[in-house]
Structure formats: C-alpha cells, structure tokens
C-alpha cells in the first residue's frame, strides 16, 4: 500500500473545514489543515457573526423607540467606532478558539494558500506533502460585476470594515445580504437606497413573504428601487454616481454591491487533476461529497447551492464519519431552516407556496398578520407575518414562513417538527404559549 504523509488534508479553514479537520484529528488520524487567512472562514470572520453583531447594534434603535411607551425616557448616542472595535475584538476571540480546537485535536496547521501538485499531493507555501484523502472547503467570496467604476464600490467584506458611517449609501442587490445590510445601515442613521434589477426583492422566497418584507423595509425608511440595473459608477468631487442602464443617476456617499457570491475554486489547479467544476466554478460532487476524483471531496460553499454555515459543518462532519468511522449517513438537504437577519427578520423552512403547487395538487395556505405585543403600545408600526403551507391530501406541513421579531429562533424549533413529518392537525393539537408571537403558528 502506498504511504502518505497524512490520512487527511483539508484545504480551507472555515467552519466546514475546521469541523472536518478537528473531528478527524479526534479520531486519532493524522490531519493537515491549510488556510492562508484567519481560521473561521466567511461566517466567523466576515459574514454571519460580525454581521449579526451589527444587527444587534442596529436593533437598539427600534427598541429605544418602543421604550417610551413603557415609561423609559432614553437619550442615547451611538458611536460606530466603539461597535467596530468591540466587534473586531470578538472576532479575534473566536479566531483564538478555532486555533485551540485544531491544536487540541493534534491537527497540523499550514498558514498558506494550498494547491494541488497531483491528485494526492498538496503544496502550501514552501511545503509539499501528500494525503490519502483530501477535502476542499475553500468557501466563497463576493462576486463583483465587471463594470466601469467597480473600483469605487465596496463589497460585504469591506462593509464590515468601514471606519465611519456614510450619510448615504446605495446598496445594489436583492438577496439576503443586500436586505440585511440595508436594514443595519438604515437603522444606524444612513439614508439607504436599495436598488434591485428584478421586480421584487428576495427572489426565491415565498412571494407573499417577499412582498410583505419589502413593504416592511419601505415602511422602515429604506428607499427601494426595483427593475433597475446599475451599469457604471462614477466618482465626483462630492459623491458617487450610479449610472443605470437607462441613463438615470442615483447618488450616494458610498456604493455597496451585494451581487451574489462565487466559489473559491480558482488557484487550486483543479484542471490539472481532473476535478470537474460547473460553469459557475462550483465543484461537482455526488451525494457522498466526492468529486470526480474519488478520494478528493468538497464541502460547503465551494460546492453547494445551500450556502449556509451549518450545512458546511454537517457535510464535513458526516464525511469524516464515513471515511474513518464506518458510518453510512448522508447529508439531508430537505427542510433546511434558514434566517435572513433583516429588519424585520425572516425565517423559513420547507417549500414556498409556488414550490408546493408545483409538486402537489391540493395545497392550502394559512396566514396571520399582526402587530407584535412588544410594539402594541408604542409608535413602532412593524407587523409580523406567519404562514404555513399545507398539502391537503396528507395534511403534512410543507413550509413554514415567519417575518417578524425572533423569526430565526421561532423557525428553528418548528424545523425539528417538520423533519419528523409535522401535520397541521399536530400543530392544532399543540397548546400555544400565551402571549407569544410563535403561538400563532399552532392556531392557524
């Protein structure tokens, strides 16, 4: 049998890669992890975690506004630099924890960009070493279109690193990243213009949910401009001018493009080792995460349409269990819950109404729209929407959608029930907790 330097080499130190490396190390395997940047990847360093810390900061604006009705007279001032300094300190703390996790698992860390020499051999910095199994977990990065003036535009990474808040901002995009940052900066006092090329924000979401959320964004003060494409950006003495495809201009102090993400599959020399990628650069994998080269695997955003941190973590963990513990368990992609940390928040699990109608002949939806109790006495007019999508033939709940405060916390619990085949009858048999927003779902 051929001898290898490592039982497993993991390329990429994000959530999926670190999980795979440390679990394999914990099983007593010899593991190498290659990561040229900080450990933690997109989620911990420049995604979910810092973004949600900013969401928390922005949420105080609404709570201070509501507090007056409850007898609190609050005169608050916001210091953006304090937020950024504390956020950076927290990210550094988490990065230290990630280092501790792989150190404790006995994983060898190579802090360099890695690429393939051949199908079993990796070069990282000036080191070359081989592995019996190799996992690619290099994640993704913001996609920036090739248009004139793109050098004046920031992306989601840079939006988290601003030194000061601009007075005005154009955000171009209509997905979850765009609407999340629009909510953050709007609540922090920035005049936000959210521009999207389609007719409605949040393409791919349930239509009713997307419409409700978009109106909520408008009601909160965000200027939403749809069916508009930005074809160029120009810098003037005082501001930036976004030139639309019909020749109009939209001006702001800062321009932020949230125009999707692309996989980090370049620079790995995949073409030299016969690992196939799709037209968008995503690595092709089968249900076992294997690429077109059997002992090379890919997990997370570099190979997956479900670009969610918990998906990458689960894929990495299950893969290592199959490789080294004799497990046969595969990743399940149905009923994956997710949350958009917009303002208001959006939680969803399962099918949209349109998706359900494509697959089932008898579909019925039940909805509730109300003003949450925490805002009932205040001048905050934000409303909550709850919706369940049901197959009438089987009574099974096909989808649950929530727009409102704590939507993510609510949907997480209901996702457990949906994985077990939740029916509407079971929902109705459940006693609600009163008074809560979540109880609406068991009374629909």
N, C-alpha and C positions, 0 to 999 in steps of 0.2 A: 504494500500500500504506500502511496506517495505521502511524504511527510510535509506538513505545513507549519508555518510559524505560529498561526493562530487557528483556533477552532472556528472563530467568528470575527469578521471585520465589519464594523458598522461605519458607514460614511454619512456623517451628519449628526450633530449633537443637539437636535431639537427634542421635543417631547417624545416622539416615536423612537428616535434613535437611542436616546438615553435609556428609555424603558427597556428596549431590546438588549442593550449592552449590559445594563446592571442585572437584569434577570438572568441572562446567560452567565454572567460572572458569578452570580449567587448559586448557580447550579454547578459551580466548580470548573467551568470552561475557561479556556484562555482567550481573552477578548481584547481587541483593539478598537478604539473609537477615534475617528478623525473629525476634527472640527476646527476650522480656521478662525471662527468668530467666538463670541461668548456662548457658553452652554445655555441651553434653554430654547433656542430657536425663535421662530416668529412669535409664538404665543407668549413666552415669558419676557423676551427682550423687546420686541417691537410690535406686539399685537394684543392679544386678549387681556393680559394682565395690566400693562400700563394704560391701555385704552379704558378698561373698566375703572381703574383708579381715577381717571379723568371724568368718567361718567358719574362716579360718586361725588366728585367735587362739583360738577355741574348741577347735580340733583339738589344740592342745598338751596339753590336759588328758588326752586319751586316750594320747598319746604318752608323757607323763610317767609315766602308769600302767604302760604297757608297758615302759618303760625299765628298771625294776627287774630284770626277767628277763634283761636283757643286761648287768647289772653296774653300772648307773648309779644312784647314790643321790642323788636330786634333791629338794631342798627349795625349792619355787617359790611365789612370791606373785604374785597378779595385780592389776594396777592398771588399772581400767576407764578412768580419765581419760587415762592415757597412750595407751591404744588409741585413744580418741576423738580426741585431739589429733593423733596421727600420721595417723589416717585422714583427718581434715579437711585436713591438710597435703598429703596425697597427692591428694585430690580437687582442691584448689586448683592443684596442679602440672598435673594433667590438663586442667583448665579453661584454663590458660595455653597448653598445647599446642594445644587446639582453636582458641583465638584465633589462634595462629600459623599454623595450617593455612589458615584462611579469609583471613587477611591476605596470606599468600604467594600465594594464588590470586586476589587482587585483588577479593574479594567485599566489597560494602558491607554493614556490619552496622548494623541498626536495633534498638537495645535496648528495644523497646517491644512491647506487645500489638498484634497486627495484626488487621484485619477488612476485609471486602470493602465497597467503595463501589458497584462494579458488577463485571461479570464479568472485567474486565481491570485494575481499579483497586483499590489497597490503601491503607488509612490505618494508619499506625504512629506513635503519638504525635501530634505536630502536623504530620507529613509525609504527603503524598499522592503516590503515584506509580503508574505503570502497568507491566504486564508482558505480553509476548507469550504466555508460558507461566507457569503458577503451580502450585507443588507445595505441598500441605498435608501437613505432617509434624509435627503437634502432639502426637502420642503419646497417653498415657492417664494416669489419676490414680486413686488408691484410691477404691473405692465404699464408702460408709458408709450402712448402712440407717437409715431414719427411725424410730427407736425412742426411748422415754423414756430420758433419761440418756446419749444418744450423745455429749454434750459431755464426758463423763468418759473417753471411750475414745480411745486413740491408734491411728494407722494405721501403715503400713510406713514412710512418710516420717519420722514422729516417732519410731518405734522406733530409727531410725538416729541420732537426735539426743539420746538420753537422756543426762542428766548423771551419773546414778548408776544402779547396778543395783538393782532392787527385790528384796525377799526372795522374793516370789511373783508369779506372773503367770498370768492366764487369756488364752489365745490362741484366738480363735473363728474357725474356718475349717478346711478340709481339703485345700486345694490346695498348690501348691509353695511359695508364700510363707509360708503358715502352718507347714508342716513344717520349712522351712529355719530360720525364726526360733525355732521350738520347740527345734530342735537346738542352735542358738547359745546361747540363754539357759540351757538346761538344762546344757550343758557349762560355762558360766561360773558355775554355782552357784545359779541361780534355780530355785525349785520351780515347774515348769511344768505347767499343766493345759490340755491341748489338746482343745477342745470342737468337735464337728462334728455337723451336723444329719443327715447320712447314716449309713448302716450301716458304711461303711468309708472311710478316708482315701483321698486321691488318686484321685478319680473320673476315669474316662477312661484311667487307666493299665491295663496288663495286670493282671488280677485276682490272679494268683499273685504278681506283683511287689508290688502294693499290700498284700496280706496279709503278705508277708514283711517289707516295710518297716515296716508298722505294728507288728508284733511286735518288730522291732528297736528302734523308738522306745520301746516299753514297757519292754523289757529295759534300755534306757539310763537309765531313771528318769523318763521323761515319763509323766504320768498322762493317758491317752487316754480321753475320754468321748464316745461316739458316740450317734447317734439322739437328740440333744439340741439344742434351739434356744434361743437367748438372746433374750428378748423385751423386756428392760429392764435398765438398770444404775442402781444406787442408790449414793450416797456416804454412808458412815457416818463416825463420828469417827476410826476406825482403819483402814478399808479400803474397798474397793468390793465391792458385792454384785451378782452377775449373777443376774437372775431368769429362770428357764427357763419355757418355755411351760406346763409342768405345775405351776408354783409352787415348785419347788425353788430353792435358792440355792447359788451357787458363789462363794466369797470369794477375793480376792487383793489385793495391794498395787497392782497395775497390770493394766489390761484393754486388750488389743490385738485389734482386729478385722482379720482378713485375709479379707475377704468379697468378693473379686474386684476388678476394675478396670473403669473406664468410659472411653470415648474422650473426648479433649478437643476436642469439636466444637462446644461451645456458645460463643457470643460471636463467632463468625466471620461472622455474617449470611448463613449458607448458604441460608436460606429465601428471601432476597431475590434470590439469583442462580440459583435453580433447581438447586442441587446437592442431590441427594437423599441422605437418611440412612436407615438401618434403624431399627427400633423401639428398639434399644438405643443409638442415637446414632452407630453406626459409619457412616462414609461409604461409599456404594455405589461400587464400582469394577469395571471389566472386567479382562480378562487383561492389558491394557496399562497398568493403574493409572489409567485415565481415569475421571473421574466422569461424571455425566450432562451436564456441560458439557465439550465435547471438549478444550479447551486447559487445563482445570484437572484436576490429578491429586492422588492421595493415596497415601502410602506409610506403612508402619509400623503401630503400634498403633491409630491413629485410624481405620484402615480394615480391619485384618487380624485374623483369628482366631488366626493364628500369632504370638503376641505375644513375639517373640524379636528381640533386637538385631541379630544377623546377617541376619535376614530383612529388616528395615527397611533396613539398609545395602545389601544386594544389590538390593532393589527400587529404591532411589534411584539407585544406580549404573547399573543396566541401563536405567532410564527415561531418564536423561540421555544415555546412549549412543544410544538410539533417537531422541531428539529432535535431537541435534546431530552424531552421527557416522554416521548411516545404518544403525545396527545393527537387526536384527530379532529379537534374542534376548529371550526372555521369562523371567520368574521361574518356576522349577520348584519345586513345593511337595511333591513326593513324597520320601520318605526324608530328611526334615529331622531331623538328630540334635539331641537336647536333653538337658540335665542338670538334675537337682534337686540343689542343693548342701545336701542334708540330711545327717544323720549316722546311718547310713551314706549315702553318695552314691548317686544313681540316674541311670543313663544309659540312653537308649533311642533306637532308630532303627527306623522302619518300623511295621508293624502289630502290634497286640496279638493274642493268641490268639483272642479273641472276634471282632475285626475280620476276621482271616484266615478264620475259619469262615463269616463272612457272605458272603465273595466267592469262596471256593474250596471244592471238595467234599472234597478229600483234604488234610487239614492234620495235621502231626505236630510235636510239640514235644519238644525235648531240653533237659534241665536238669542243672545241677550245683550242689550246695550244699556249702560247705566253709568251714573256718576259715583265713583268710589266714596265710601263713607268718610275717608280721611280728608276729602275735599268738599264734602257736602255743605259745610258751614262757611267755607272760605270763598274767595274770589277766583280760585283756580277752577277753570271750567272743563278741565280734561275729563274725557269719558273713557270707559272701558268697554271692550267688545269681547264676547266669548262665543265660540262657535264649535259645534260638533257636527261631523259628517258621518251619517249612518247608512249602512246597507239594510234596507227594509226587509229583504228576504231572510237574512240571517240575524238581524238585529245587532250585528257587530259594529262597533265604533271604528270607522276607517280613518278619521282625522280629528284632532283637537287643535284649536287655534285660539290664542289669547292675545289681546292687545291691551296693555294697561300695566299698572304698577305691579312689580314682582312676577311678571309673566313667566320668566325663566324658572323661578322657584316653584310656581304652580305646575308648569308643564312637566317638570322633572318627575314629580310624584305620579302624575297621570300616565306618563310614558311607561312606567313599570306595569301598570294595569293593562295598557294597550299591548305590550309584549306578550301578555298572557291571554289575549283574545277578549278584551273587555267588550261587553254589550251595553246597549242603552238601558236595558232592564236592570242590569247590575248597578249602573250609575244611579238609577232611580231608587234602588233599594238601599243605597248608601245614605246615611244621615249626614247632613252638612254641618259644618262648624259655623255657628252664627254669633256675631256678624262678621263674615269674611267675604272677600270677592270670590274666592275659589268655590264657595258653596253653590254659586250659580250653575256650575257645571253638573252638579248632581240633581239639579231641579229642572233642567231643560227638558 
